[in-house]
Amino acid sequence: MDTTGILDEALQRLHGSGPERLGRLTNHAPMAVEALAAHGQAGSVHRWLDLYAPKLEEFPSVVERVTAANWRSALGDARRAADWIGYFGREIAERPWRDVLTEWWPRLLPGLYGGSTHPVIRVGHAVRTLLADDGTEPRLTELSHGLGYWAARYHPVADLVPLPGADSAAAALDAVTPIATRDGGFPARLGRVTGLPVWAAAVTDPHDARRRLTDLVRAATHRYATHGHGEKTMLVHAATAPNAVLRVLPALPPALWVPSLRAAWTASAAVTAMYAPQAPVAFTPSAAFTAEEVVERALAHGDEHVIKLTDTALDVGDERALTAALRSIDLSEPLV
């Protein structure tokens, strides 16, 4: 992790910006700078932020203070992002951040699918920084922004029909049936997902849940190399959303790991149903690359989703995962 203070500087720089722009698109900068700092690129963080800055909007206005008495009525109200961020800022200032996270994780988990899964991804990045060093104010503030964004964009799914599945995560993702109508944005497509394959439904042991979640992240990352052309940006989240959940597990009581696995599977499978192509396409990199070289290529490319998928690919750590990161570079438009 970054020990230079640059990450904290970058987070402070970003906390005057809102979690979204244009009313629907996520601010990816806090996640991307954390990923760069985590992989030895802290020295490039501010330069990357200068390129991304035109995509930032001012912090939204406060509507009404969220409290312990009225929070249920504010849940899922995107207009209340500033209210929610303020609420979690106060909570984390008064109590240990792990206690706040443990209290709110089961409340927010059913609504993981809002904001195209970006809120939980932002929380995952924030928790990784705190597990490395939980003493800095910018990192605690970043967690409050992530949790607040999640609460404001809370969006559950329900009544999904259990469909025939498979034993392995890779086979279960292969068994996902694409939705018939493939237009519209994430919320519209999510509403058309009515059933998903059963996978890991019998898991009850927390450590088995963690192992299965690790398998899911690996399978979804590998799959991007051959299926990412279905939608180069959105299919990144089939891997990064469950990886965010996986990153948070060490900060949570084991009793919360099994429901976390189930929510992560639903998110990954739903994204697959919404955006995966009808058939895979083989991809072979032009040359062999080390993990460090892949990070450098992702930074040079600059796209925020490329950076985040590369970050997850390095967590997986094998050659097929690095191939998926290179595929995202090949498919995506660079940040200019």
Secondary structure, 3 states (H helix, E strand, C coil): CCCCCHHHHHHHHHCCECCEECCCEECCHHHHHHHHHHCCCHHHHHHHHHHHHHHCCECCCCCCCCCCCCHHHHCCCHHHHHHHHHHHHHHHHHCCHHHHHHHHHHHHHHHECHHHHHHHHHHHHHHHHHHHCCCCHHHHHHHHHHHHHHHHCCECCCCCEEECCCCCHHHHHHCCCCCCCCCCCHHHHHCCCCEEECCCCCCCCHHHHHHHHHHHHHHHHHHHHHHHHHCCCHHHHHHHHHHHHHHHHHHCCHHHHHHHHHHHHHHHHHHHHHHCCCCCCCCCCCCCCCHHHHHHHHHHHCCHHHHHHHHHHHHHCCHHHHHHHHHHHHHCCCCC
